[in-house]
Amino acid sequence: MLKVLLYVCICFVFSCVSKPVPDETPALSETLPEENVQNDDQNIVTEPVEEQIVPAEQTLLLTFAGDIMAHSNVTRMTDFSLIYADIASITLSDDLTFANLETPVHEDRPYENYPTFNVKQGFVEAAVEGGFDVFSLANNHTNDQGKSGIHKTHEYFSLLRKNDIYSAGIKTDTSIELTYEIIEKNGFVLLFAAFTEILNSSSYKDYIDYFTTSNSSREILKQQLISIREKHPCDLFILSIHTFEPEYVIEVTKSRKTFYYDLLECGIDIVWANHPHVMREWELVEDSQTGLLTKAVFYGMGNTISGQRYVYNFDNPSAIREYTGDSMLFQLEFVKKDDVKPSISKTQQYLITTHIDSHKNSLIKIMTQEFIDSQDIQYKNYYTKRLELLKKIKGTTLCP
């Protein structure tokens, strides 16, 4: 079982892992001599030396985001690509970007707002073109459009799979087995699965990867995770969890942490949780034998894009609902060589906010000082305070 927190290792924008990584990768081997010279009865004989193959180091850069919501202030936009323009340099330059899509995709039905969401394919296409590659589809809004909505969503993402867009969380049959995706990238093999602990309606729940918070359901989940990893040896197993927790609560309970640590013991490398709609702490975990960082736990990323903070509380920027407008993009760079377990070589955090521009477009903006300074005085003061508050939500390193 994982033990006490060792130290806080991550800060805003860029954070280093506990084992510093040099800026430049050192040479993997020394230069080999081109030939070997032997003296035989004063005759010089040269023999070629067989070329020594030095295994190359492989890297994988993953970006984790939060919830992509379909509130009407977002879906009424005429150009969805504007949403992702400010973060595209990040999400298009990594290897894989993960997000939770909190809505069905039913092309034959209109866009719908809370409490029963729906979007058309163009809404998702904008996210894909903006750099998002992997989607969790299991959440409390998955069955908002009934059985037809689940099947239409599955059908659409099956087509996207041909373009190397991956997803997990829904299925075409009523098997109790957790579904998963196998992803190969940069010489890495990844397993990706997604499930939800909460549904707004029990209708057609058998078509959703759904496990309750009961002890018996969690034991079934753990055994399935162990079995999946044994059947499919991989470099990383990433698990998305849509949690049954109160919304708008930043603090993480001890019982929640204990459950996630148990999942790490079952073979999960990255626990990526969402649902509270606010940004929460995270943890990196050291391998007890090597001392390298090999696992990560994200307790909540917040809303990547939403309308839950459509009206700003300028008088009280620290009000809890104001946190629903902010989030983060968190990058993990993994490195591996030979068959050694991958380890985290670099981390980076980007704080982002949903900004309403003068044309009432909802845009994801990176919370840089340049962005804040570009606003009028009321928004400038508001975002300055929001940034100050977000910086207080930090990560820690665990040593088993």
Buried (B, 14 or more C-beta within 10 A) or exposed (E): EBEEEBEEBBEBEEBEBBEEBEEEEEEEEEEEEEEEEEEEEEEEEEEEEEEEEEEEEBBBBBBBBBBBBBBBBBBEBEEBBBBBEBBBEBBBEBBBBBBBBBBBBBEEBEBBBBEBBBBBBEBBBBBBEBBBBBBBBBBBBBBBBBEEBBBBBBEBBEEBEEEEBBBBBBBEEEEEEBBBBEBEBEEBBBBBBBBBBBBEEEBBBBBBBBBBBEEEEBEBBBEBBBBBBEEEEBBBBBBBBBBBBEBBBBEBEEEBBEBBBBBBBBBBBBBBBBBBBBBBBBBBBBBEEEEBBBBBBBBBBBBBBBBBBBEBEEEEBEEEBBBBBBBBBBBBBBBBEEEEBBBBBBBBBBBBBBBBEEEEBBBBBBBBEEBBEEBEEEBBBBBBBBBEBBEEBBBBBBBB
